[in-house]
Amino acid sequence: MTFSVDPHALDGYAALLGRARDDAQQCKAYFAANVVDLSPGGDGLINPIVYKHVTVQQKLGAMLDHLVTLLDSSCEQMTEAATEYRRTDHKSAARIDNTYPEVKRVQGWRDR
């Protein structure tokens, strides 16, 4: 069994994570612009609903912040992993190539 990594596929996944991060940022901006800030007023009958609204609003805002942070760092790490696999693969290939004897090229071999 062998293990192989396609750095190009990692770059593609990093791009998907970047798009998801951008979507989460847009969701966060929409949420901030369109969700009404409510505050309880006196001993009103609707205050329990207002308190729940505020709690949900705070939790959702924190969740969106966390999601953006996770997606951003995941995108960066996936890009770094692809770069590292490329570097390692080139280094390993060069090391293996250096173990082979030099091949003398014959002039005009393509003309045959």
Secondary structure, 3 states (H helix, E strand, C coil): CCCCCCHHHHHHHHHHHHHHHHHHHHHHHHHHHHCCCCCCCCCCCCHHHHHHHHHHHHHHHHHHHHHHHHHHHHHHHHHHHHHHHHHHHHHHHHHHHCCCCCCCCCCCHHHC
